[in-house]
Amino acid sequence: MFFIWRAVCLRTLRNKISQAERFVNMKKLLSVFLSALFVLSLLSVTAFAEAPQMELSAKSAVLIEPTTGKILFEQASHDRLPPASVTKIMTMLLVMEALDNSQCKLDDMVRTSALAASMGGSQVFLEENEEMSVNDMLKAVAVASGNDAAVALAEFIGGSHENFVAKMNERAKQLGMNDTTFINCNGLDDPNHLTSANDIALMSCELIKHPKIFDYTTIWMDSLRGGQFGLVNTNKMIRFYSGATGLKTGSTSVAGFCVSASAKRDDMNLIAVIMGAPSSKERFADATKLLDYGFANYAISKSLVSEDELPDVKVEKGAQSAVDIGMSQDFNMLLEKAKISNIEKKITLPGSVSAPVKENDKVGEVEFFIDGESIGKSDIVAKSAVKGLGPVGMFAKLSGYMLYGE
């Protein structure tokens, strides 16, 4: 009887121990699960801060700050899609470069070929052999998105449409537009004529390096042929968005509605690229949403270092004993507005520099940090030149030391 009772007790004890172990294991599992959930929640908050969640109608989009090349938002940015007339950004870029290189002048006359006159879609109804100046042809492209004017300019700059398109593809490669193949200069539908929002952003950034283009892309209404043919900008943001500066719209039944929209506020340019929106209204709404986000959350800072923080630097063997210094002229830093107050800086300067010193020679640098993490550097340069002492100057200086101790 005793042995039976002992066996029952042992079995009961083992069951209790097993239940206790299972309970402990469940607590451990629950603890691990809750910890993982907590970490994931932190990660999601970080991801939201780095990549804002925005609902867009477009298939693809990019928001970029052009001076730094910083992409502030992207959605399917490397998907290869038809760009429609946004293609003409590259056409305008090559025209602006030809003007800068004195290959042509704004008052040069451009003759319309049969090919140019045959273009359909958006046009200014050029007739074969009709002549217009480069200035008016460029206006027709930028404002009215004239397919005929684009081909006329292409032939004038490139010698032929085919040769100009080859130049477009060559320039695209130079700019790192690896998603792009151009088949024509105006964006008419072709199954092989493709690019991406990322690549449109790249060529848009390059185009606005030519500020003269804004003389055309900011026009709301104008005319050609001595006032006989009216123009209204296809980019409605020029009229309705504060700070809008361009840049180019495009739409076809295949491409949907596209735009590269540029704007400037408080010394900061932004470019919003929209591809494949279902309607013109939604195209501009998407671009507006991206630009509003950029201007609300970012700023370009050019004055993070005051003059008081940059003392003159001693010059050894120089005609002057010291040189005035300042920040490099090309200093630009894109910052989140919420973090500007958290910026720390480390200024590195030598005890002295040796003559001769040229204007804009680097003499030091400043590095910027947020929360201990480096966010960028900029050169500190000489604001004026300091010549070295010649033999006579060296003798005079040495004599001064010997006679007067100075």
C-alpha positions as CSV (number, residue, x, y, z in Angstrom):
1,M,0.0,0.0,0.0
2,F,2.8,2.3,0.9
3,F,4.6,1.7,-2.5
4,I,1.4,2.5,-4.4
5,W,1.0,5.8,-2.5
6,R,4.6,6.8,-3.1
7,A,4.2,6.1,-6.9
8,V,1.1,8.3,-7.1
9,C,2.9,11.1,-5.2
10,L,6.0,10.9,-7.5
11,R,3.8,11.1,-10.6
12,T,1.9,14.1,-9.2
13,L,5.1,15.9,-8.4
14,R,6.6,15.3,-11.8
15,N,3.4,16.7,-13.4
16,K,3.6,19.8,-11.2
17,I,7.3,20.3,-12.2
18,S,6.4,19.9,-15.9
19,Q,3.6,22.4,-15.6
20,A,5.9,24.9,-13.9
21,E,8.6,24.5,-16.6
22,R,6.0,25.1,-19.3
23,F,4.8,28.2,-17.5
24,V,8.4,29.5,-17.2
25,N,9.0,28.8,-20.9
26,M,5.8,30.6,-21.9
27,K,6.9,33.6,-19.9
28,K,10.3,33.6,-21.7
29,L,8.6,33.3,-25.0
30,L,6.2,36.1,-24.2
31,S,9.1,38.2,-23.1
32,V,11.1,37.6,-26.3
33,F,7.9,38.4,-28.4
34,L,7.3,41.7,-26.5
35,S,10.9,42.7,-26.9
36,A,10.9,42.0,-30.6
37,L,7.6,43.9,-31.0
38,F,9.2,46.9,-29.2
39,V,12.3,46.9,-31.4
40,L,10.1,46.7,-34.5
41,S,8.1,49.7,-33.3
42,L,11.3,51.6,-32.9
43,L,12.5,50.6,-36.4
44,S,9.2,51.7,-37.9
45,V,9.5,55.1,-36.2
46,T,13.0,55.5,-37.6
47,A,12.0,54.5,-41.1
48,F,9.1,57.0,-41.0
49,A,11.6,59.8,-40.1
50,E,13.9,58.8,-42.9
51,A,11.3,58.1,-45.6
52,P,8.0,60.0,-45.1
53,Q,4.8,58.1,-46.0
54,M,2.9,60.0,-48.6
55,E,0.0,58.7,-50.7
56,L,0.6,59.7,-54.4
57,S,-1.5,58.9,-57.4
58,A,1.7,58.6,-59.6
59,K,3.4,55.4,-60.5
60,S,6.8,56.9,-59.8
61,A,8.1,60.0,-58.0
62,V,11.2,61.8,-56.7
63,L,11.8,64.9,-54.6
64,I,15.4,66.3,-54.9
65,E,17.4,69.3,-53.7
66,P,19.6,70.1,-56.6
67,T,22.6,71.8,-55.1
68,T,23.4,68.9,-52.8
69,G,21.8,66.2,-55.0
70,K,20.0,64.9,-51.8
71,I,16.9,62.9,-52.6
72,L,14.3,63.7,-49.9
73,F,11.6,61.3,-51.2
74,E,11.4,58.6,-53.8
75,Q,8.8,56.1,-54.9
76,A,9.7,53.5,-57.5
77,S,12.3,56.0,-58.6
78,H,14.2,53.7,-61.0
79,D,11.1,52.2,-62.8
80,R,11.6,52.7,-66.5
81,L,8.6,54.5,-67.8
82,P,7.6,56.7,-70.8
83,P,8.3,60.4,-70.0
84,A,6.2,62.0,-72.7
85,S,7.2,65.7,-73.2
86,V,9.3,65.8,-70.0
87,T,11.9,64.4,-72.5
88,K,12.3,68.0,-73.6
89,I,14.3,68.8,-70.5
90,M,17.2,67.1,-72.2
91,T,16.4,68.9,-75.5
92,M,16.5,72.3,-73.6
93,L,19.6,71.3,-71.8
94,L,21.5,70.7,-75.0
95,V,20.2,74.0,-76.5
96,M,21.4,75.9,-73.4
97,E,24.8,74.2,-73.6
98,A,25.0,75.1,-77.3
99,L,24.3,78.7,-76.4
100,D,26.9,78.7,-73.6
101,N,29.5,77.3,-76.0
102,S,28.7,79.9,-78.6
103,Q,27.6,77.2,-81.0
104,C,24.5,79.3,-81.6
105,K,22.9,82.6,-80.6
106,L,19.4,83.4,-79.4
107,D,18.8,85.6,-82.5
108,D,19.9,82.9,-85.0
109,M,17.1,81.9,-87.3
110,V,16.0,78.3,-87.4
111,R,14.4,76.9,-90.6
112,T,11.5,74.4,-90.2
113,S,12.1,71.1,-92.0
114,A,9.4,68.8,-93.5
115,L,10.0,66.4,-90.6
116,A,9.6,69.1,-87.9
117,A,6.4,70.4,-89.6
118,S,5.0,66.9,-89.6
119,M,5.0,66.5,-85.9
120,G,1.7,65.9,-84.2
121,G,0.6,66.3,-80.6
122,S,1.4,69.6,-78.9
123,Q,2.7,72.1,-81.5
124,V,2.9,75.7,-82.6
125,F,1.9,74.7,-86.1
126,L,5.2,75.4,-87.8
127,E,5.0,75.3,-91.6
128,E,7.8,73.8,-93.8
129,N,10.5,76.4,-94.4
130,E,9.0,78.8,-91.8
131,E,11.8,80.5,-89.8
132,M,11.9,81.5,-86.2
133,S,14.7,82.6,-83.9
134,V,16.3,80.2,-81.5
135,N,14.7,82.4,-78.8
136,D,11.2,81.9,-80.1
137,M,11.7,78.2,-80.8
138,L,13.0,77.7,-77.2
139,K,9.9,79.6,-75.9
140,A,7.6,77.4,-78.0
141,V,9.3,74.3,-76.4
142,A,9.3,75.5,-72.8
143,V,5.9,77.2,-72.7
144,A,3.7,75.4,-75.3
145,S,5.7,72.1,-75.4
146,G,5.9,72.3,-79.2
147,N,6.9,69.0,-80.7
148,D,7.6,70.7,-84.0
149,A,9.8,73.4,-82.4
150,A,11.7,70.7,-80.5
151,V,12.6,68.9,-83.7
152,A,13.5,72.1,-85.5
153,L,15.9,73.0,-82.7
154,A,17.3,69.5,-82.6
155,E,18.1,69.6,-86.3
156,F,19.6,73.1,-86.0
157,I,21.9,72.1,-83.1
158,G,22.6,68.5,-84.1
159,G,22.6,68.7,-87.9
160,S,19.9,66.0,-88.0
161,H,17.3,64.7,-85.6
162,E,19.1,61.4,-85.4
163,N,22.4,63.0,-84.5
164,F,20.8,65.2,-81.9
165,V,19.1,62.1,-80.2
166,A,22.5,60.4,-80.2
167,K,23.9,63.5,-78.3
168,M,20.9,63.3,-75.9
169,N,21.8,59.7,-75.1
170,E,25.5,60.5,-74.7
171,R,24.7,63.4,-72.3
172,A,22.4,61.1,-70.4
173,K,25.2,58.7,-69.9
174,Q,27.5,61.4,-68.7
175,L,24.9,62.5,-66.1
176,G,24.6,58.9,-64.8
177,M,21.1,58.5,-66.2
178,N,21.4,54.7,-66.4
179,D,17.6,54.0,-66.7
180,T,17.3,56.2,-69.9
181,T,17.0,55.5,-73.6
182,F,15.9,58.4,-75.8
183,I,14.5,57.6,-79.3
184,N,13.3,61.1,-80.1
185,C,13.7,64.7,-78.8
186,N,10.1,65.5,-78.0
187,G,8.7,62.4,-76.1
188,L,6.2,61.1,-78.6
189,D,5.4,57.5,-77.7
190,D,7.8,54.8,-78.7
191,P,8.1,51.5,-76.8
192,N,11.8,52.0,-76.4
193,H,11.7,55.6,-75.4
194,L,12.0,55.2,-71.6
195,T,13.5,56.9,-68.5
196,S,12.9,57.0,-64.8
197,A,11.9,59.6,-62.2
198,N,15.5,59.4,-60.8
199,D,17.0,60.2,-64.3
200,I,14.5,63.1,-64.9
201,A,15.6,64.5,-61.6
202,L,19.3,64.3,-62.7
203,M,18.8,66.1,-66.0
204,S,16.5,68.7,-64.3
205,C,19.2,69.5,-61.8
206,E,21.6,69.9,-64.7
207,L,19.2,72.2,-66.6
208,I,18.7,74.7,-63.8
209,K,22.5,75.2,-63.7
210,H,21.7,77.5,-66.6
211,P,19.6,80.2,-65.0
212,K,18.7,81.7,-68.4
213,I,16.3,78.8,-68.8
214,F,14.0,80.4,-66.2
215,D,13.4,83.3,-68.6
216,Y,11.3,80.7,-70.5
217,T,10.0,78.2,-68.0
218,T,8.5,80.9,-65.8
219,I,6.4,82.4,-68.6
220,W,2.7,82.1,-68.0
221,M,1.4,83.7,-71.2
222,D,3.2,85.0,-74.2
223,S,3.0,85.0,-78.0
224,L,4.8,84.2,-81.2
225,R,4.7,85.5,-84.8
226,G,4.4,89.1,-83.7
227,G,1.5,88.5,-81.3
228,Q,-0.5,86.5,-83.8
229,F,-0.1,83.1,-82.0
230,G,-0.8,83.0,-78.3
231,L,1.1,80.7,-75.8
232,V,-0.1,79.5,-72.4
233,N,2.2,77.5,-70.2
234,T,1.2,73.8,-69.9
235,N,2.6,73.9,-66.4
236,K,-0.2,75.4,-64.3
237,M,2.0,75.5,-61.2
238,I,3.7,78.5,-62.7
239,R,0.6,80.5,-62.0
240,F,-0.7,78.8,-58.9
241,Y,2.3,77.6,-56.8
242,S,4.3,80.1,-54.8
243,G,7.9,80.1,-56.0
244,A,7.4,77.9,-59.0
245,T,10.2,78.2,-61.6
246,G,9.4,75.5,-64.1
247,L,10.2,73.0,-65.4
248,K,8.3,70.8,-67.9
249,T,5.1,68.9,-68.2
250,G,4.3,65.9,-70.4
251,S,1.3,63.6,-71.1
252,T,0.3,60.9,-73.6
253,S,-2.2,58.1,-73.5
254,V,0.7,55.7,-72.8
255,A,2.8,57.8,-70.4
256,G,-0.1,59.2,-68.4
257,F,0.5,62.6,-66.9
258,C,4.1,63.6,-65.9
259,V,5.9,66.7,-64.7
260,S,9.2,67.9,-63.4
261,A,8.2,70.8,-61.2
262,S,10.8,73.1,-59.9
263,A,10.4,75.8,-57.2
264,K,12.5,78.2,-55.1
265,R,11.8,79.6,-51.6
266,D,14.3,81.1,-49.2
267,D,17.3,80.4,-51.3
268,M,16.4,76.7,-51.6
269,N,15.5,75.0,-54.9
270,L,13.5,71.8,-55.0
271,I,12.5,69.6,-57.9
272,A,9.6,67.2,-57.8
273,V,9.3,64.6,-60.5
274,I,6.0,62.9,-61.1
275,M,5.5,60.1,-63.7
276,G,2.4,58.2,-64.7
277,A,-0.3,60.1,-62.7
278,P,-3.8,59.3,-63.9
279,S,-4.9,62.9,-64.6
280,S,-3.4,66.4,-65.0
281,K,-5.0,67.5,-61.7
282,E,-3.5,64.6,-59.8
283,R,-0.1,65.2,-61.4
284,F,0.0,68.7,-60.0
285,A,-1.4,67.7,-56.7
286,D,1.3,65.1,-56.3
287,A,4.0,67.6,-57.2
288,T,2.5,70.2,-54.8
289,K,2.5,67.6,-52.0
290,L,6.2,66.8,-52.5
291,L,7.3,70.4,-52.7
292,D,5.2,71.4,-49.7
293,Y,6.9,68.6,-47.7
294,G,10.3,69.7,-48.8
295,F,9.9,73.4,-48.0
296,A,8.2,72.6,-44.7
297,N,10.9,70.3,-43.4
298,Y,14.3,71.3,-45.0
299,A,16.4,74.4,-45.4
300,I,19.7,75.3,-47.0
301,S,22.1,76.9,-44.6
302,K,25.0,79.0,-45.7
303,S,25.9,80.7,-42.4
304,L,26.6,78.1,-39.8
305,V,29.9,79.7,-38.9
306,S,30.2,83.4,-37.9
307,E,33.1,85.7,-38.8
308,D,33.9,85.9,-35.1
309,E,34.7,82.2,-35.1
310,L,37.3,82.6,-37.9
311,P,40.3,84.7,-36.6
312,D,43.0,85.8,-39.0
313,V,45.7,83.2,-39.7
314,K,49.3,84.2,-39.3
315,V,51.4,84.2,-42.5
316,E,55.1,83.2,-42.4
317,K,57.4,85.0,-44.7
318,G,54.6,87.0,-46.2
319,A,54.2,90.7,-47.3
320,Q,51.4,90.8,-44.6
321,S,51.6,89.2,-41.2
322,A,48.1,87.6,-41.4
323,V,45.4,86.7,-43.8
324,D,41.6,87.1,-43.4
325,I,39.7,83.8,-43.8
326,G,36.1,82.8,-44.5
327,M,33.9,79.9,-45.6
328,S,34.2,78.6,-49.1
329,Q,31.8,80.3,-51.5
330,D,30.3,77.0,-52.6
331,F,29.3,76.0,-49.1
332,N,25.8,74.7,-48.9
333,M,24.3,72.3,-46.4
334,L,20.8,70.8,-46.6
335,L,19.4,70.4,-43.1
336,E,16.2,69.2,-41.5
337,K,14.7,72.3,-39.9
338,A,14.0,70.4,-36.7
339,K,17.7,69.6,-36.2
340,I,19.3,72.9,-37.0
341,S,19.5,73.8,-33.3
342,N,21.3,70.5,-32.6
343,I,24.2,71.2,-34.9
344,E,27.7,71.2,-33.4
345,K,30.9,72.1,-35.2
346,K,34.6,71.5,-35.0
347,I,36.9,74.2,-36.6
348,T,40.4,73.1,-37.6
349,L,42.9,75.8,-38.4
350,P,46.7,75.8,-38.6
351,G,48.9,78.0,-36.3
352,S,50.2,79.7,-39.5
353,V,50.5,79.3,-43.2
354,S,53.5,80.0,-45.5
355,A,53.5,82.7,-48.2
356,P,52.6,83.0,-50.9
357,V,48.9,82.6,-50.3
358,K,46.4,82.7,-53.1
359,E,42.8,84.0,-52.7
360,N,40.5,81.0,-52.0
361,D,43.4,78.7,-51.0
362,K,42.3,76.2,-48.4
363,V,43.7,77.0,-45.0
364,G,41.4,74.8,-42.8
365,E,38.1,73.1,-42.5
366,V,35.0,72.9,-40.4
367,E,33.1,69.7,-39.7
368,F,29.5,69.6,-38.6
369,F,27.9,67.1,-36.3
370,I,24.4,66.2,-35.1
371,D,24.2,63.9,-32.1
372,G,27.9,63.1,-32.5
373,E,27.5,61.9,-36.1
374,S,29.3,63.8,-38.8
375,I,26.9,65.4,-41.4
376,G,29.4,67.2,-43.6
377,K,32.6,69.3,-44.0
378,S,33.4,72.6,-45.6
379,D,36.7,74.3,-46.5
380,I,37.9,77.5,-44.8
381,V,39.7,79.6,-47.4
382,A,41.8,82.7,-47.6
383,K,39.7,85.7,-48.5
384,S,42.6,87.6,-50.1
385,A,46.1,86.9,-51.5
386,V,49.3,87.4,-49.6
387,K,52.5,87.7,-51.5
388,G,55.8,86.2,-50.3
389,L,58.6,88.5,-49.2
390,G,61.3,88.9,-51.8
391,P,65.0,89.4,-50.9
392,V,64.5,93.1,-50.2
393,G,61.5,92.5,-48.1
394,M,63.2,89.7,-46.1
395,F,66.2,92.0,-45.5
396,A,63.9,94.9,-44.3
397,K,62.0,92.6,-42.0
398,L,65.2,91.1,-40.6
399,S,66.6,94.6,-40.0
400,G,63.4,95.5,-38.2
401,Y,63.8,92.6,-35.9
402,M,67.5,93.4,-35.2
403,L,66.9,97.2,-34.6
404,Y,63.5,97.3,-33.0
405,G,62.6,93.8,-32.1
406,E,59.7,93.8,-34.5
